Amino acid sequence: MAVMVEIHFPGTGDDDEWIDDVGDYMIDLEDEFGVEEYEDGERIGDEVVFFLAGARERTLLAAASRVAVRDGVPAGAYAMVTDTTAAEVGMGRRVKLPLR
């Protein structure tokens, strides 16, 4: 079991350009923060969710904050702190992004 952070964004309908951009940006985060994209981002209900693991909680949340303030992403992102054995997405401790 390892700590995982889910980054939740409100869905934006048909405009998926920002989703591809965030997916590409996750590679930069891996190099900068030493985190790993645990799973590819996916649309779950009315949200788009990305998954980070491979580091301490504080590091994962710092990386998630970077994603949340990226140009073009919708406002209202939040993180869920959970672990890699979680049975469902969205179960865990909710953290407002970006961190202050």
Backbone as XML, in Angstrom:
<?xml version="1.0"?>
<chain id="A" units="angstrom">
  <residue number="1" name="MET">
    <atom name="N" x="0.843" y="-1.182" z="0.000"/>
    <atom name="CA" x="0.000" y="0.000" z="0.000"/>
    <atom name="C" x="0.885" y="1.241" z="0.000"/>
  </residue>
  <residue number="2" name="ALA">
    <atom name="N" x="0.525" y="2.217" z="-0.836"/>
    <atom name="CA" x="1.261" y="3.472" z="-0.908"/>
    <atom name="C" x="0.265" y="4.626" z="-0.985"/>
  </residue>
  <residue number="3" name="VAL">
    <atom name="N" x="0.696" y="5.793" z="-0.541"/>
    <atom name="CA" x="-0.149" y="6.982" z="-0.617"/>
    <atom name="C" x="-0.391" y="7.333" z="-2.079"/>
  </residue>
  <residue number="4" name="MET">
    <atom name="N" x="-1.613" y="7.732" z="-2.366"/>
    <atom name="CA" x="-1.976" y="8.183" z="-3.708"/>
    <atom name="C" x="-2.810" y="9.447" z="-3.570"/>
  </residue>
  <residue number="5" name="VAL">
    <atom name="N" x="-2.638" y="10.359" z="-4.499"/>
    <atom name="CA" x="-3.455" y="11.568" z="-4.553"/>
    <atom name="C" x="-4.205" y="11.565" z="-5.870"/>
  </residue>
  <residue number="6" name="GLU">
    <atom name="N" x="-5.517" y="11.693" z="-5.770"/>
    <atom name="CA" x="-6.363" y="11.864" z="-6.951"/>
    <atom name="C" x="-6.568" y="13.355" z="-7.142"/>
  </residue>
  <residue number="7" name="ILE">
    <atom name="N" x="-6.393" y="13.832" z="-8.358"/>
    <atom name="CA" x="-6.641" y="15.238" z="-8.666"/>
    <atom name="C" x="-7.946" y="15.296" z="-9.446"/>
  </residue>
  <residue number="8" name="HIS">
    <atom name="N" x="-8.961" y="15.923" z="-8.858"/>
    <atom name="CA" x="-10.292" y="15.989" z="-9.451"/>
    <atom name="C" x="-10.530" y="17.367" z="-10.059"/>
  </residue>
  <residue number="9" name="PHE">
    <atom name="N" x="-10.982" y="17.382" z="-11.307"/>
    <atom name="CA" x="-11.370" y="18.615" z="-11.990"/>
    <atom name="C" x="-12.820" y="18.506" z="-12.410"/>
  </residue>
  <residue number="10" name="PRO">
    <atom name="N" x="-13.556" y="19.621" z="-12.394"/>
    <atom name="CA" x="-14.907" y="19.566" z="-12.944"/>
    <atom name="C" x="-14.835" y="19.267" z="-14.434"/>
  </residue>
  <residue number="11" name="GLY">
    <atom name="N" x="-15.733" y="18.423" z="-14.926"/>
    <atom name="CA" x="-15.794" y="18.141" z="-16.362"/>
    <atom name="C" x="-16.192" y="19.387" z="-17.125"/>
  </residue>
  <residue number="12" name="THR">
    <atom name="N" x="-15.702" y="19.500" z="-18.334"/>
    <atom name="CA" x="-15.960" y="20.712" z="-19.121"/>
    <atom name="C" x="-16.673" y="20.423" z="-20.423"/>
  </residue>
  <residue number="13" name="GLY">
    <atom name="N" x="-17.327" y="19.308" z="-20.515"/>
    <atom name="CA" x="-18.045" y="19.003" z="-21.750"/>
    <atom name="C" x="-17.121" y="18.496" z="-22.831"/>
  </residue>
  <residue number="14" name="ASP">
    <atom name="N" x="-17.205" y="19.108" z="-23.978"/>
    <atom name="CA" x="-16.486" y="18.613" z="-25.149"/>
    <atom name="C" x="-15.068" y="19.145" z="-25.293"/>
  </residue>
  <residue number="15" name="ASP">
    <atom name="N" x="-14.683" y="20.131" z="-24.503"/>
    <atom name="CA" x="-13.370" y="20.752" z="-24.647"/>
    <atom name="C" x="-12.327" y="19.927" z="-23.897"/>
  </residue>
  <residue number="16" name="ASP">
    <atom name="N" x="-11.668" y="19.028" z="-24.621"/>
    <atom name="CA" x="-10.726" y="18.117" z="-23.975"/>
    <atom name="C" x="-9.264" y="18.507" z="-24.161"/>
  </residue>
  <residue number="17" name="GLU">
    <atom name="N" x="-8.993" y="19.654" z="-24.768"/>
    <atom name="CA" x="-7.596" y="20.036" z="-24.996"/>
    <atom name="C" x="-6.823" y="20.118" z="-23.689"/>
  </residue>
  <residue number="18" name="TRP">
    <atom name="N" x="-7.428" y="20.652" z="-22.654"/>
    <atom name="CA" x="-6.724" y="20.799" z="-21.382"/>
    <atom name="C" x="-6.393" y="19.432" z="-20.781"/>
  </residue>
  <residue number="19" name="ILE">
    <atom name="N" x="-7.234" y="18.435" z="-21.036"/>
    <atom name="CA" x="-6.994" y="17.092" z="-20.497"/>
    <atom name="C" x="-5.721" y="16.506" z="-21.095"/>
  </residue>
  <residue number="20" name="ASP">
    <atom name="N" x="-5.560" y="16.641" z="-22.399"/>
    <atom name="CA" x="-4.339" y="16.159" z="-23.049"/>
    <atom name="C" x="-3.118" y="16.910" z="-22.539"/>
  </residue>
  <residue number="21" name="ASP">
    <atom name="N" x="-3.266" y="18.234" z="-22.335"/>
    <atom name="CA" x="-2.158" y="19.041" z="-21.828"/>
    <atom name="C" x="-1.739" y="18.572" z="-20.440"/>
  </residue>
  <residue number="22" name="VAL">
    <atom name="N" x="-2.707" y="18.329" z="-19.566"/>
    <atom name="CA" x="-2.385" y="17.855" z="-18.222"/>
    <atom name="C" x="-1.711" y="16.484" z="-18.294"/>
  </residue>
  <residue number="23" name="GLY">
    <atom name="N" x="-2.210" y="15.618" z="-19.146"/>
    <atom name="CA" x="-1.580" y="14.311" z="-19.309"/>
    <atom name="C" x="-0.117" y="14.428" z="-19.692"/>
  </residue>
  <residue number="24" name="ASP">
    <atom name="N" x="0.184" y="15.342" z="-20.619"/>
    <atom name="CA" x="1.576" y="15.572" z="-21.008"/>
    <atom name="C" x="2.382" y="16.193" z="-19.864"/>
  </residue>
  <residue number="25" name="TYR">
    <atom name="N" x="1.764" y="17.095" z="-19.116"/>
    <atom name="CA" x="2.435" y="17.779" z="-18.011"/>
    <atom name="C" x="2.811" y="16.808" z="-16.880"/>
  </residue>
  <residue number="26" name="MET">
    <atom name="N" x="2.058" y="15.743" z="-16.751"/>
    <atom name="CA" x="2.350" y="14.759" z="-15.708"/>
    <atom name="C" x="3.766" y="14.187" z="-15.878"/>
  </residue>
  <residue number="27" name="ILE">
    <atom name="N" x="4.240" y="14.092" z="-17.103"/>
    <atom name="CA" x="5.604" y="13.604" z="-17.356"/>
    <atom name="C" x="6.621" y="14.565" z="-16.750"/>
  </residue>
  <residue number="28" name="ASP">
    <atom name="N" x="6.376" y="15.873" z="-16.903"/>
    <atom name="CA" x="7.266" y="16.872" z="-16.301"/>
    <atom name="C" x="7.262" y="16.763" z="-14.778"/>
  </residue>
  <residue number="29" name="LEU">
    <atom name="N" x="6.083" y="16.502" z="-14.206"/>
    <atom name="CA" x="5.991" y="16.363" z="-12.751"/>
    <atom name="C" x="6.793" y="15.169" z="-12.245"/>
  </residue>
  <residue number="30" name="GLU">
    <atom name="N" x="6.801" y="14.105" z="-13.035"/>
    <atom name="CA" x="7.573" y="12.930" z="-12.643"/>
    <atom name="C" x="9.041" y="13.295" z="-12.484"/>
  </residue>
  <residue number="31" name="ASP">
    <atom name="N" x="9.557" y="14.079" z="-13.424"/>
    <atom name="CA" x="10.965" y="14.488" z="-13.364"/>
    <atom name="C" x="11.215" y="15.483" z="-12.241"/>
  </residue>
  <residue number="32" name="GLU">
    <atom name="N" x="10.334" y="16.476" z="-12.098"/>
    <atom name="CA" x="10.548" y="17.556" z="-11.132"/>
    <atom name="C" x="10.329" y="17.130" z="-9.679"/>
  </residue>
  <residue number="33" name="PHE">
    <atom name="N" x="9.299" y="16.351" z="-9.422"/>
    <atom name="CA" x="8.929" y="15.999" z="-8.055"/>
    <atom name="C" x="9.262" y="14.550" z="-7.675"/>
  </residue>
  <residue number="34" name="GLY">
    <atom name="N" x="9.633" y="13.747" z="-8.651"/>
    <atom name="CA" x="9.907" y="12.344" z="-8.358"/>
    <atom name="C" x="8.642" y="11.549" z="-8.072"/>
  </residue>
  <residue number="35" name="VAL">
    <atom name="N" x="7.531" y="11.982" z="-8.641"/>
    <atom name="CA" x="6.259" y="11.279" z="-8.476"/>
    <atom name="C" x="6.000" y="10.438" z="-9.716"/>
  </residue>
  <residue number="36" name="GLU">
    <atom name="N" x="4.983" y="9.616" z="-9.662"/>
    <atom name="CA" x="4.616" y="8.849" z="-10.846"/>
    <atom name="C" x="3.116" y="8.963" z="-11.081"/>
  </residue>
  <residue number="37" name="GLU">
    <atom name="N" x="2.758" y="9.009" z="-12.333"/>
    <atom name="CA" x="1.346" y="8.972" z="-12.677"/>
    <atom name="C" x="0.899" y="7.532" z="-12.445"/>
  </residue>
  <residue number="38" name="TYR">
    <atom name="N" x="0.038" y="7.332" z="-11.456"/>
    <atom name="CA" x="-0.344" y="5.983" z="-11.062"/>
    <atom name="C" x="-1.229" y="5.318" z="-12.101"/>
  </residue>
  <residue number="39" name="GLU">
    <atom name="N" x="-2.158" y="6.073" z="-12.645"/>
    <atom name="CA" x="-3.028" y="5.620" z="-13.727"/>
    <atom name="C" x="-3.242" y="6.796" z="-14.658"/>
  </residue>
  <residue number="40" name="ASP">
    <atom name="N" x="-3.633" y="6.515" z="-15.880"/>
    <atom name="CA" x="-3.973" y="7.589" z="-16.800"/>
    <atom name="C" x="-5.201" y="8.324" z="-16.280"/>
  </residue>
  <residue number="41" name="GLY">
    <atom name="N" x="-5.296" y="9.604" z="-16.618"/>
    <atom name="CA" x="-6.475" y="10.370" z="-16.254"/>
    <atom name="C" x="-7.710" y="9.782" z="-16.917"/>
  </residue>
  <residue number="42" name="GLU">
    <atom name="N" x="-8.844" y="9.932" z="-16.241"/>
    <atom name="CA" x="-10.076" y="9.396" z="-16.800"/>
    <atom name="C" x="-11.267" y="10.243" z="-16.380"/>
  </residue>
  <residue number="43" name="ARG">
    <atom name="N" x="-12.294" y="10.186" z="-17.190"/>
    <atom name="CA" x="-13.540" y="10.877" z="-16.892"/>
    <atom name="C" x="-14.381" y="9.949" z="-16.019"/>
  </residue>
  <residue number="44" name="ILE">
    <atom name="N" x="-14.758" y="10.468" z="-14.843"/>
    <atom name="CA" x="-15.573" y="9.696" z="-13.903"/>
    <atom name="C" x="-16.766" y="10.570" z="-13.536"/>
  </residue>
  <residue number="45" name="GLY">
    <atom name="N" x="-17.924" y="10.205" z="-14.024"/>
    <atom name="CA" x="-19.103" y="11.031" z="-13.784"/>
    <atom name="C" x="-18.915" y="12.404" z="-14.400"/>
  </residue>
  <residue number="46" name="ASP">
    <atom name="N" x="-19.086" y="13.446" z="-13.595"/>
    <atom name="CA" x="-18.953" y="14.827" z="-14.065"/>
    <atom name="C" x="-17.554" y="15.382" z="-13.845"/>
  </residue>
  <residue number="47" name="GLU">
    <atom name="N" x="-16.600" y="14.529" z="-13.541"/>
    <atom name="CA" x="-15.251" y="14.987" z="-13.255"/>
    <atom name="C" x="-14.224" y="14.284" z="-14.140"/>
  </residue>
  <residue number="48" name="VAL">
    <atom name="N" x="-13.059" y="14.918" z="-14.226"/>
    <atom name="CA" x="-11.885" y="14.295" z="-14.836"/>
    <atom name="C" x="-10.885" y="14.116" z="-13.702"/>
  </residue>
  <residue number="49" name="VAL">
    <atom name="N" x="-10.352" y="12.908" z="-13.560"/>
    <atom name="CA" x="-9.493" y="12.584" z="-12.420"/>
    <atom name="C" x="-8.140" y="12.076" z="-12.917"/>
  </residue>
  <residue number="50" name="PHE">
    <atom name="N" x="-7.078" y="12.625" z="-12.316"/>
    <atom name="CA" x="-5.711" y="12.170" z="-12.560"/>
    <atom name="C" x="-5.175" y="11.591" z="-11.257"/>
  </residue>
  <residue number="51" name="PHE">
    <atom name="N" x="-4.204" y="10.687" z="-11.350"/>
    <atom name="CA" x="-3.733" y="9.942" z="-10.191"/>
    <atom name="C" x="-2.218" y="10.057" z="-10.059"/>
  </residue>
  <residue number="52" name="LEU">
    <atom name="N" x="-1.735" y="10.434" z="-8.870"/>
    <atom name="CA" x="-0.306" y="10.529" z="-8.587"/>
    <atom name="C" x="0.054" y="9.645" z="-7.403"/>
  </residue>
  <residue number="53" name="ALA">
    <atom name="N" x="1.215" y="9.012" z="-7.455"/>
    <atom name="CA" x="1.716" y="8.188" z="-6.353"/>
    <atom name="C" x="3.248" y="8.231" z="-6.411"/>
  </residue>
  <residue number="54" name="GLY">
    <atom name="N" x="3.878" y="7.425" z="-5.572"/>
    <atom name="CA" x="5.324" y="7.273" z="-5.643"/>
    <atom name="C" x="6.130" y="8.256" z="-4.826"/>
  </residue>
  <residue number="55" name="ALA">
    <atom name="N" x="5.474" y="9.014" z="-3.934"/>
    <atom name="CA" x="6.193" y="9.978" z="-3.098"/>
    <atom name="C" x="5.403" y="10.190" z="-1.811"/>
  </residue>
  <residue number="56" name="ARG">
    <atom name="N" x="5.959" y="11.012" z="-0.922"/>
    <atom name="CA" x="5.261" y="11.360" z="0.316"/>
    <atom name="C" x="4.044" y="12.221" z="0.002"/>
  </residue>
  <residue number="57" name="GLU">
    <atom name="N" x="3.090" y="12.226" z="0.917"/>
    <atom name="CA" x="1.848" y="12.987" z="0.726"/>
    <atom name="C" x="2.106" y="14.453" z="0.413"/>
  </residue>
  <residue number="58" name="ARG">
    <atom name="N" x="2.996" y="15.074" z="1.155"/>
    <atom name="CA" x="3.276" y="16.504" z="0.952"/>
    <atom name="C" x="3.785" y="16.764" z="-0.469"/>
  </residue>
  <residue number="59" name="THR">
    <atom name="N" x="4.639" y="15.898" z="-0.973"/>
    <atom name="CA" x="5.183" y="16.036" z="-2.325"/>
    <atom name="C" x="4.086" y="15.836" z="-3.373"/>
  </residue>
  <residue number="60" name="LEU">
    <atom name="N" x="3.242" y="14.823" z="-3.158"/>
    <atom name="CA" x="2.140" y="14.567" z="-4.094"/>
    <atom name="C" x="1.180" y="15.748" z="-4.145"/>
  </residue>
  <residue number="61" name="LEU">
    <atom name="N" x="0.883" y="16.340" z="-2.989"/>
    <atom name="CA" x="-0.027" y="17.488" z="-2.963"/>
    <atom name="C" x="0.608" y="18.730" z="-3.604"/>
  </residue>
  <residue number="62" name="ALA">
    <atom name="N" x="1.911" y="18.893" z="-3.440"/>
    <atom name="CA" x="2.601" y="20.012" z="-4.096"/>
    <atom name="C" x="2.528" y="19.856" z="-5.619"/>
  </residue>
  <residue number="63" name="ALA">
    <atom name="N" x="2.721" y="18.645" z="-6.101"/>
    <atom name="CA" x="2.619" y="18.385" z="-7.538"/>
    <atom name="C" x="1.183" y="18.601" z="-8.017"/>
  </residue>
  <residue number="64" name="ALA">
    <atom name="N" x="0.210" y="18.138" z="-7.246"/>
    <atom name="CA" x="-1.199" y="18.330" z="-7.606"/>
    <atom name="C" x="-1.556" y="19.810" z="-7.671"/>
  </residue>
  <residue number="65" name="SER">
    <atom name="N" x="-0.978" y="20.598" z="-6.775"/>
    <atom name="CA" x="-1.223" y="22.042" z="-6.788"/>
    <atom name="C" x="-0.726" y="22.679" z="-8.078"/>
  </residue>
  <residue number="66" name="ARG">
    <atom name="N" x="0.413" y="22.215" z="-8.561"/>
    <atom name="CA" x="0.943" y="22.717" z="-9.830"/>
    <atom name="C" x="-0.028" y="22.455" z="-10.976"/>
  </residue>
  <residue number="67" name="VAL">
    <atom name="N" x="-0.612" y="21.272" z="-10.972"/>
    <atom name="CA" x="-1.571" y="20.918" z="-12.016"/>
    <atom name="C" x="-2.802" y="21.813" z="-11.911"/>
  </residue>
  <residue number="68" name="ALA">
    <atom name="N" x="-3.258" y="22.064" z="-10.694"/>
    <atom name="CA" x="-4.495" y="22.821" z="-10.470"/>
    <atom name="C" x="-4.409" y="24.259" z="-10.965"/>
  </residue>
  <residue number="69" name="VAL">
    <atom name="N" x="-3.208" y="24.840" z="-11.004"/>
    <atom name="CA" x="-3.067" y="26.235" z="-11.434"/>
    <atom name="C" x="-2.550" y="26.348" z="-12.861"/>
  </residue>
  <residue number="70" name="ARG">
    <atom name="N" x="-2.471" y="25.256" z="-13.545"/>
    <atom name="CA" x="-1.992" y="25.260" z="-14.929"/>
    <atom name="C" x="-2.968" y="26.030" z="-15.815"/>
  </residue>
  <residue number="71" name="ASP">
    <atom name="N" x="-2.434" y="26.826" z="-16.735"/>
    <atom name="CA" x="-3.271" y="27.574" z="-17.677"/>
    <atom name="C" x="-4.182" y="26.633" z="-18.438"/>
  </residue>
  <residue number="72" name="GLY">
    <atom name="N" x="-5.440" y="27.019" z="-18.539"/>
    <atom name="CA" x="-6.395" y="26.269" z="-19.346"/>
    <atom name="C" x="-7.195" y="25.223" z="-18.602"/>
  </residue>
  <residue number="73" name="VAL">
    <atom name="N" x="-6.780" y="24.876" z="-17.376"/>
    <atom name="CA" x="-7.562" y="23.883" z="-16.637"/>
    <atom name="C" x="-8.733" y="24.581" z="-15.952"/>
  </residue>
  <residue number="74" name="PRO">
    <atom name="N" x="-9.846" y="23.885" z="-15.792"/>
    <atom name="CA" x="-10.997" y="24.521" z="-15.156"/>
    <atom name="C" x="-10.761" y="24.774" z="-13.665"/>
  </residue>
  <residue number="75" name="ALA">
    <atom name="N" x="-11.341" y="25.838" z="-13.159"/>
    <atom name="CA" x="-11.252" y="26.167" z="-11.736"/>
    <atom name="C" x="-12.046" y="25.143" z="-10.931"/>
  </residue>
  <residue number="76" name="GLY">
    <atom name="N" x="-11.704" y="25.019" z="-9.675"/>
    <atom name="CA" x="-12.460" y="24.149" z="-8.792"/>
    <atom name="C" x="-11.829" y="22.802" z="-8.542"/>
  </residue>
  <residue number="77" name="ALA">
    <atom name="N" x="-10.543" y="22.654" z="-8.830"/>
    <atom name="CA" x="-9.867" y="21.374" z="-8.601"/>
    <atom name="C" x="-9.722" y="21.107" z="-7.107"/>
  </residue>
  <residue number="78" name="TYR">
    <atom name="N" x="-9.721" y="19.846" z="-6.766"/>
    <atom name="CA" x="-9.430" y="19.418" z="-5.409"/>
    <atom name="C" x="-8.720" y="18.076" z="-5.475"/>
  </residue>
  <residue number="79" name="ALA">
    <atom name="N" x="-8.089" y="17.711" z="-4.362"/>
    <atom name="CA" x="-7.382" y="16.433" z="-4.289"/>
    <atom name="C" x="-8.082" y="15.535" z="-3.279"/>
  </residue>
  <residue number="80" name="MET">
    <atom name="N" x="-7.955" y="14.244" z="-3.499"/>
    <atom name="CA" x="-8.370" y="13.245" z="-2.518"/>
    <atom name="C" x="-7.120" y="12.463" z="-2.149"/>
  </residue>
  <residue number="81" name="VAL">
    <atom name="N" x="-6.766" y="12.478" z="-0.863"/>
    <atom name="CA" x="-5.627" y="11.709" z="-0.381"/>
    <atom name="C" x="-6.154" y="10.331" z="-0.013"/>
  </residue>
  <residue number="82" name="THR">
    <atom name="N" x="-5.602" y="9.332" z="-0.646"/>
    <atom name="CA" x="-6.062" y="7.964" z="-0.453"/>
    <atom name="C" x="-4.852" y="7.038" z="-0.548"/>
  </residue>
  <residue number="83" name="ASP">
    <atom name="N" x="-5.051" y="5.814" z="-0.940"/>
    <atom name="CA" x="-3.911" y="4.919" z="-1.141"/>
    <atom name="C" x="-4.161" y="4.036" z="-2.362"/>
  </residue>
  <residue number="84" name="THR">
    <atom name="N" x="-3.129" y="3.365" z="-2.778"/>
    <atom name="CA" x="-3.184" y="2.590" z="-4.017"/>
    <atom name="C" x="-4.060" y="1.353" z="-3.922"/>
  </residue>
  <residue number="85" name="THR">
    <atom name="N" x="-4.537" y="1.027" z="-2.734"/>
    <atom name="CA" x="-5.426" y="-0.125" z="-2.597"/>
    <atom name="C" x="-6.896" y="0.282" z="-2.500"/>
  </residue>
  <residue number="86" name="ALA">
    <atom name="N" x="-7.190" y="1.558" z="-2.636"/>
    <atom name="CA" x="-8.570" y="2.039" z="-2.509"/>
    <atom name="C" x="-9.464" y="1.342" z="-3.531"/>
  </residue>
  <residue number="87" name="ALA">
    <atom name="N" x="-10.617" y="0.920" z="-3.063"/>
    <atom name="CA" x="-11.552" y="0.188" z="-3.923"/>
    <atom name="C" x="-12.302" y="1.109" z="-4.877"/>
  </residue>
  <residue number="88" name="GLU">
    <atom name="N" x="-12.464" y="2.377" z="-4.487"/>
    <atom name="CA" x="-13.224" y="3.320" z="-5.301"/>
    <atom name="C" x="-12.489" y="4.645" z="-5.400"/>
  </residue>
  <residue number="89" name="VAL">
    <atom name="N" x="-12.723" y="5.340" z="-6.496"/>
    <atom name="CA" x="-12.203" y="6.695" z="-6.668"/>
    <atom name="C" x="-13.058" y="7.626" z="-5.819"/>
  </residue>
  <residue number="90" name="GLY">
    <atom name="N" x="-12.425" y="8.632" z="-5.238"/>
    <atom name="CA" x="-13.158" y="9.628" z="-4.470"/>
    <atom name="C" x="-13.322" y="9.305" z="-3.001"/>
  </residue>
  <residue number="91" name="MET">
    <atom name="N" x="-12.673" y="8.254" z="-2.545"/>
    <atom name="CA" x="-12.749" y="7.890" z="-1.130"/>
    <atom name="C" x="-11.429" y="8.301" z="-0.479"/>
  </residue>
  <residue number="92" name="GLY">
    <atom name="N" x="-11.494" y="9.123" z="0.525"/>
    <atom name="CA" x="-10.288" y="9.567" z="1.202"/>
    <atom name="C" x="-10.509" y="10.936" z="1.808"/>
  </residue>
  <residue number="93" name="ARG">
    <atom name="N" x="-9.426" y="11.611" z="2.095"/>
    <atom name="CA" x="-9.475" y="12.948" z="2.692"/>
    <atom name="C" x="-9.395" y="13.995" z="1.593"/>
  </residue>
  <residue number="94" name="ARG">
    <atom name="N" x="-10.365" y="14.907" z="1.574"/>
    <atom name="CA" x="-10.428" y="15.938" z="0.537"/>
    <atom name="C" x="-9.540" y="17.123" z="0.927"/>
  </residue>
  <residue number="95" name="VAL">
    <atom name="N" x="-8.755" y="17.614" z="-0.054"/>
    <atom name="CA" x="-7.856" y="18.746" z="0.141"/>
    <atom name="C" x="-8.111" y="19.746" z="-0.985"/>
  </residue>
  <residue number="96" name="LYS">
    <atom name="N" x="-8.360" y="20.997" z="-0.605"/>
    <atom name="CA" x="-8.572" y="22.054" z="-1.595"/>
    <atom name="C" x="-7.259" y="22.384" z="-2.299"/>
  </residue>
  <residue number="97" name="LEU">
    <atom name="N" x="-7.344" y="22.569" z="-3.603"/>
    <atom name="CA" x="-6.168" y="22.952" z="-4.392"/>
    <atom name="C" x="-6.387" y="24.325" z="-5.003"/>
  </residue>
  <residue number="98" name="PRO">
    <atom name="N" x="-5.323" y="25.094" z="-5.192"/>
    <atom name="CA" x="-3.938" y="24.794" z="-4.816"/>
    <atom name="C" x="-3.730" y="24.971" z="-3.323"/>
  </residue>
  <residue number="99" name="LEU">
    <atom name="N" x="-2.687" y="24.323" z="-2.807"/>
    <atom name="CA" x="-2.329" y="24.496" z="-1.394"/>
    <atom name="C" x="-1.869" y="25.924" z="-1.185"/>
  </residue>
  <residue number="100" name="ARG">
    <atom name="N" x="-2.114" y="26.432" z="-0.034"/>
    <atom name="CA" x="-1.689" y="27.801" z="0.288"/>
    <atom name="C" x="-0.581" y="27.771" z="1.297"/>
  </residue>
</chain>
